[in-house]
Amino acid sequence: MTILKSSLGLICVLILASNIVTMSRWSETRGVYDDLCYLRQAHLFQRFGVSGLDTSASRDDDGFMAGKLKGIGFAGWSDPKAWPCHTPMPAGKSVLQYPPGTGFVLALFPQGFQVTSLYIAANLIVCGFALFGIFHAQSPFWILSTGGFGALATYLMISPGKASYSIAPTMALCAVAGFLTALWLVRASRSVWPVALLGLLLGLSVNVRLPNLFLAAGYALYLGVSFLWTRKPRTFAQGVGFAGAFVLGMAPTLIANAINAGSPFATTYGGVDAVAPAFDPTVLRQYLGDMQFALILATMGSIAWLWRMGTGGAQQVALLCAANLAVNLAFFLSHPIFTPYYVVPVAMLSLWTLSFGWIMQSAVVPNPIPLDPTAKTQLQTANIRGLQ
């Protein structure tokens, strides 16, 4: 099995190396409006520090954004009211629509190398967790499964990862959160700290990409139902720890909303992004013909498999992932806009969680023996009653 693990690990490393070579050739002026706006947020942080949370177009007195738009031939480069991905506010100012996290991460790196550095760092994290999974798998079948998933996760950092600068840090956070979720439910179900750390990470992910708010929906649902079912102080403490850490993690977005939109709970988004969800057959058909549909099917299949084959905490992993996937699909399939990456984060978070859930269970109970249907039903009932 050592040779198999090493071979699959090498494949992941080779994909990582290929990604890095490709990323090293990327230009930060490819002409995509979203890219320029994220770079403007980074520029504000590098220029003003924490005050960069204020994204009013009037702060472009050094001509950074105007120059970027002029460089790509944008007709309204000199009129802030015409700038892309900026929203007019009632106070008369025009502000960036995005939360501040992606710009903040880009600001950690020097101008001209921000995008490449961000993607390389995120790729290293994702590949690192893929290698961790491969070398901790306990059987040839699961080594192959983990290796295949690790290779896929690393490849996705290029496509569709390049589609938006917010996807790279989101994918890295999903890998970390997936590991922590499995650790909590399989190994540390009585502890509060992994739940609080999960809340903090998922809260931070909202600063990177606002729809990441829905990544926490399944966790909130799981913790809420668990408390109502058990009424245990420990479960209540876990829910409070998760909620408090989640709000703390997304505090930068709340502060940015207060500065730019006038209230922590007012949106800086406008147009179709602020429209209430409504099921659209056209959007649904687009998902059915996209790679995301394959990821959704893989996630559903993995949830069903872990529920059928897993025991104890591993089954709780399956329940949580099922709840999270259901809530996210209900939102994104009814969202009026289709993109090639909208449901990728919840699919990857679920797959990371399910993968680590099985690996951690296997480390405790190597080669678990499937139970007969009657015993399996009794064990599943006991697990439901013992929700954390």
Phi, psi and omega in degrees: 000336179297319179295319180295316178298316181296321181295314180291323175298320179296322178299315179297320180294321179294321176295319177301314180298318178298318178300316183296318178299316179296316182294329181295345180261357182292146176257143178273005178232053182280358174090007178276127185303314181302319181300313182296324181289321175296321178292328176295318177299317178298319179297321179297319178294318180292330183273320188245357183071220182300331179297349177295351174298334176279110186255022179306137180298338179294344180276002178274043183288349175265002175075021183297304183290319179300319179294320179298316181291322178297324181294336179257007176079027179286126189297323184262033186299332184270355182246104182304332180291342181261357183297140177291157180049030171240141184243130176289134180256158179303332181286355178097359179260162178246128186231159175296141181277340188277151172294164192277353189296312182298317178297322179296316180295318177299326182292345178289345184245156182291147179302140183096338180231015187291312185292311180301316181295318179299313184290323178296316179299315180295320178297320180297320179295312182297314180295323178299316178290327176297315179295321178301315179296316181299313186280355175251358177291149190253349183222156179304319180298314183285332174297315178296317181296314180293321178295319178296317179294319179299318178296319179296315182299321179290320179296320183296346178292341175266311181223113014264015185305328182286345186299331178210137180297341180283343184286321183301306177295329177297316181296322178295316179296325179296321178297314180295314181295324177297318178297314182294324179297314178296320179299317180297308188281332183263322187249330189227048187294340181266357185263151179266331190298319179293330179291317179295319179295323175298315178301319179296314181296316180291327174295318177297326181295334178294327177293335180278320185204116188303320178298348176296349173307325183284347176295336180270353187298315180295325178294315179298318179295315180298312181294321179295313179295321179301315181292317180297329182282317188259329184057034181269140177303325181296318180293321177297317180296323178295318179296317179295318179299318179296311184296315180296316180292325179296314179296320178298318181296322181268010181305320179303322178292319179297319179293317179297321177297318180297321181288315189268326184249354176094352179203144177302334185253011174267144183269147173265003177272154179219179176066220186293335180292337182261009180279142179297144180299145176203131184296129182234116180304330180295315179297317180299317179296324178296320177294321181297332181262011185247161177303333181298329180295322177296321177295320178298314179297318179297321179293315179299316179297320180292322177298312181297319181294316182292324177295322182285318187262338185278171176222158173054235183299329180296324177289328176293326174301315180297319179297314181297315181296323178296316179296317182294317180296318182298314181295316182293320179294322179300324179281306189289328177287345176254003179285139185288356180241139174252134170226160182282013182219005186301314183263004178297316181301314181291326177295316181290320176301316180295314182293321175299315182296313181296319180297310180291330177299314179291319180299316181290324176294318182295329179292331179272318180234083181300138177049059180302139182270124178302138180274159174291159187306319182294312180295324180296318179296319179297320181291320178297320177298318179295323179293320179297319179292336181260027178307140183290000000 
